[in-house]
Amino acid sequence: MLTEYYKDGTPCECEYMERIYYISDNNESVESKNLLLEVPIINGRQEGEKRTYARNGDLVCTESFVNGKTDGVAKEFSPVTLSLIRETEYKNGKKYGTSKNFLTNGMLTMLINWKDNQKEGLSIFYSTLNGAVVQISNYKEDKLHGMTYVFNENCVLAKSSMWEHGYEHGRTKIFGAGILLHDYVFVHGTKRTMINKHYRSSFFSQRPPLSPTENFK
């Protein structure tokens, strides 16, 4: 690694742009260097956009800093296709807001809400095959809390369960092709009762309407 400090294109060690380079494996010539990352520094702290590069020079990551802490949207790009594969919101150095994961073809695979580095609120997971919703969960302080719904690849409900502070607590129902197969009652993670009901419900032959903020909290 080789580190250099610049301001307006000239070496500087107060307010500057820090640049770190890859260098050749034999370390014989600095001329073979390739930029690894560049970080703006003000008053000894990172301030502004930090950029990380692959060895071939392609941009693979950007992060915004305020007063030395990540603040704003961080983005990661595939080193192969250069497409966006991850986008995460930060506030004062912590995940705060929404993070999204993508396949290299742009398909969304995961959407998670955060507060102070912990999952908080709605999380949605998508099939990597067709982009359909395969799971909807609610979190509180990084633990499952509230209803969780699991769907098969055909968007048919396969399981619904109630959670409380990370434990299954309440009714858990398991379905097969629209048929209720098992109906359990859990208390703080322990299965207490199996409710003996087996019936076909036309309601569950299709996925519930996806308006997450209204229907799944």
URJOUR-V829299 format. One line per field, one symbol per residue. burial: + if it has 24 or more other ideal C-beta (glycine too) atoms within 12 Angstrom, else -. A space follows every 50 residues. Layout:
# URJOUR-V829299
burial = ???
This chain:
# URJOUR-V829299
burial = ---+-----------++++-+-------------+++++++----+++++ +++-----+++++++----++++++++------+++++++----++++++ ++-----++++++++---++++++++------+++++++----+++++++ ++--+++++++++----++++++++----+++++-+-------------- ---+--+----+---+-
